[in-house]
Amino acid sequence: MKKFYESYVPINTLIKSFSNFSLSFCIFGKIIFMQPDKKELEILLVNYFRSCYEDFPKGQITPSESPDFIIKMKNQHELGIELTRLNPVNKSISVENQLMQIQVRDEIIGLSRDLFEQNSDLKLFVKFLFSEDKKILKENQMLIAIQMANLIRQVAKNKNIDSFFKESVAGNQLPDELDEILIINHPAMHISAWERANNLGISSDVVFDIRHAIHKKDEKLRLYQKQRLNYYWLLITTDRLRGVRNFNLPDKIMNHEFHSNFQQVFLFDLIKSDIYRLI
């Protein structure tokens, strides 16, 4: 892999950062991250979806509540978009060694973010998809953090802080312990969000979780309809579509029939930028 860490971070900066996280801290062995405002993150995600979905209607996206966004289209029709995150209701239970790896990964992410933000004003949304086949040794933790901070610094170099951009990094640019990194910027973000992908857990029944997400939002649709909009869409986001069993999840999902009172329902894989229209 390319050694981005060779010339960017002075050792005194590294030591200072490692001993004093600026935006993350440890309580009872858990890494705690400051979280961005929910609406700021939703604005970033709906703009990411718009950049990936060719049939997204033209028009001004206006933040709202119930639903989350309203788009006034050129034909004067109005579209409401509600966002929700796919929650693994029946997630697999992590054993002790998996929990230890989760803590090590969270510490790497926290240190990487602190190193990056020491000389950058960008408040990024970054998702780290770690390899399930490669265990991270504690002694390699700092080195991986430096590599990640410098890699993201290179990706963001010369980008316009006041505009939306999205970049993905995979393959031989990354250490073996990582599969992919998603990096997104939107000027609405005032607090960064650097996280492990699938940090809510891995589902044991993805189809059930999708039905559950649709059902919960369908129950609130009558509230959204008070806005008297012409159309309503539901956007379900997931970091990376994975299940505990090893099979082709997209095919499994698309072979099922889903029902909703929303006119259209989408599942959006953030890491892969894949969009599945469910309804």
N, C-alpha and C positions, 0 to 999 in steps of 0.2 A: 504494500500500500504506500501511498504518498505520505511522506513524513512532514505534515504541516506543522508539527510541534517543534521543529528544529530551530526556528528563528524568530518566533513571535512573542513568547512569554518569558521575561526575565525571571531568574530563579527567586529573587527577593519578592517579586510580585506573587509568584506561586505560593511561597511560604506564608505570606500575609493572607492570601485568599484562603488557603487551606485551614488556617487557624481561626478565621473569622468570617463566616458566611454573612453577606450583607443583607440578603433578602430571604434567607432560609435559615432555620435553626433546628436544634435537636431537643425533643422533649421525650424523656423516658425511652430513648433508643429509636424514636421515630423522627424522620425528617419532615418538618412542617414548612410548606411553601405558602407565601402570600398569594392569594387568588385574585385574578382580574374581575372587574365588574361583570356580572352575568350578561348584561346587554352589550357591553363591548365585545365579549367573546362571540355572542350571537351575530353581531354585525360582521365580524371577521368570517364566521362560518358561512353566512348566507352569501357573502361576496365570493368566497371560495367556491361554493356551489354554483353560483352564476357563471364563474369563469370556466367551469367544467361542463356545464349543461348547455348544449348548443341551442336547445329550444326554450331557454329561459326568456320570458317575455321582456321586451324593451320597455323601459319606464323607470321612474324614480323610486328607489327603495326607501320607504319611510319607516323608521322604528316605531313600534306601537306596543300595545299590550292586549293580549287576547283578541286576535293572534299577535305573534311577535313582530310581523312586518306586513305592511300594506304597499302594494305596487299599483300605481295608477298608470294604466296602459294608454297607448295612443288613441285607442278607440273609446276612451273614457271609461272602460270597464275597470273594475278594481279587483285585485287578487290578494288574498290573505295567505300568508305562509306562517305556519307554526313549526317550531323546532323542538326536537326532543332527542335525548341521547339513549341509545340502546343499552338497557341495563340488564346484565346477566342475572336473571332472577334465580336460576338454578346453577350458580357458578360452582366450579370445581373447588375443593378445599385444598389449600396449599399446605404441604408438609413442612417440617422445620427447616430442612435445607433449602427449600424454595423460598421460605420467608427470609432466610439469611441473604439469599441472592437478591431478593427484592430490595432489602435495605441497602446493600452494596450499590445496586443500580441507582436508587434514589440519591445516595450520597454523591455518586458520579455526576448525576444531572445537576444537583445543587451547586457543586463546585464548578462545573462547566459554565453554568449561567453566571456565577459571580465573576469568573475570569473574563467572560465575554463582556459583561456590562461595566467592567471597570473602565473601558475606553470606547464604549458605544452607547448612544442614546436610544437605539432601537429597542422597542419592547415587543419581543417576538413571541409567536405561538410556535412551540417546537415539540414534536412528538418523537420519542426514541423507541424504535422497535428493536429490542434486544433478541439475540439468537437464543433459541431454546436448547441448542446443542452444545454451546460453549459456556462453561462456567467461568466467572470472573474471579480471579484470585485477588485477595485483599491487597497484596503488594503491587498489583498492576492498576489499582484504582486511580491513583493520582495521574499516572501516565495517560490513561484513557481519557480522563477528564480534560487534560491539556490538549490532546488530539482533537477532541470534540469542540472545545472552545475555539481553537484555531481554524478548524474546518468551517465552522459556522461563520466565523469572522471573514474567511475568504469568500464564502458564498454571498454574504451580505455586503461585501466590499463594492463601493460605487453604486449601491442601490439607493433609490430615492426614499428617504424616510417618510415622506408625506404621501406615498402611493402604495397601493396593494401590490404585493408580489408573493409568489409561491415557488419554492424550490424543493426538490427531493434529491437526496444523496443515497446511493446504494453501491454495492459491488466493492471493487478493490480500493475505493477511496476510504473505506471504513475499516476499523479493526475487526478481527474475526468475531468478536463478541457482539457485534451489532449487525443487523440485517438492513436497516434503512432508517433515515432521519427525514422527517417532514419539517420544513421551515416556512412559516407564513408571517407576513407583516401586513398590518392595516393601521392607518393613522389613528383610528378610534381607540386602539389599545394604549393604556397608560400604565398598566402593570403587566409584566410578561408572564407567560404560562409555559413552563418547560416541564414535561411530564413523560412518564413511561406510557407507551401505547398499551391499551387494554388494562389500565390501572384499576378498573372496577372488577377485574377478574375475567376468566374464560368460561364461556357458557357451555353447559352440557346439553342444551336444547335451544339452538338459535331460532328455529321456527316458532317455538312457543314464546320466546322473548319478543319476537317481532309482533306476534298477535297480541301479546300483552301490552306492548307500547301503543299499538293502534287503538286497542280497546280503551285504554286510559284517556287518550286524546279524544276519541269519539264521544266519551262521556261529557267532555267539556265543549263540544262543538256548538251546542245550543247557545252557550255564552258567547262564543266567537261570532255566531250568526247575528247577534245584536248589532254588529257593525254594518249589516246589510250589504255585504260585498257580493260580487258576482261569482267568485270562485274561491275555493279553499284548498290549499295544499298542505300536506304534512311531510316534513323532512326529518327522517330518523338518521342520526349520525352514529357511526361506530369507528373506533380508531383503526382497527384492522380486523377484518372478518375472519375469526378463528373459532374453532370448537375443540372440545376435548377429544373427539374422535377424528380420525384422519381420513376425511373424504372431501370431495369437491363441494364445498358449501354453497358457492353461487348456483351451481346446477341444482342442488337440493332445494334451495330457496325458491328458485324460479319454477320448479316443478310443483310448487304448492300454490293454491288459490287463496288470496287474501281478500277480505271484505272490509269496507269502511264507508262512512258517509262523506269523507273528504273526496273531492273529485279526483285528486291524484295523490299518491303516497310513494315516497322515494326512500330507499336505503342508500346512504352515502358512506362509502369506505374512504376515510380521510387519507390514510397512508397511500393507498393505491390510486386515489382519485377516481374510483369506480362508482358508477351510479346505477342502481337497480330500480327500475320502475315496477313497483309491486301492484299498483292499481292505476 
